[in-house]
């Protein structure tokens, strides 16, 4: 089993590889991703790292409050994204009727 960890307060210049390399001393990194803005491609200042479940607590303990690229990190277990309400086939937009 794996666990997904949230990394907050990342510097905007941190890459996926840098995040993965920072976690590697504490756990085998399965995946690491810095979240970027869809329009600009710029980092949104947070990311996610997937590690083995047995290693997750060690990573949180070692890295929460530590510094990466001059920023103090917030590290905890990621929460599932809340389900957005479904509106059927509506895609938004369309003509307005006055």
Secondary structure, DSSP 4 states (H G I P E B T S, - for coil): -EEEEEEES--TT--HHHHHHHHHTTS-EEEEEEEE-TTT--EEEEEEEEEEHHHHHHHHHHHTT-EETTEE-EEEEPPPPPPPPP-TT--S------
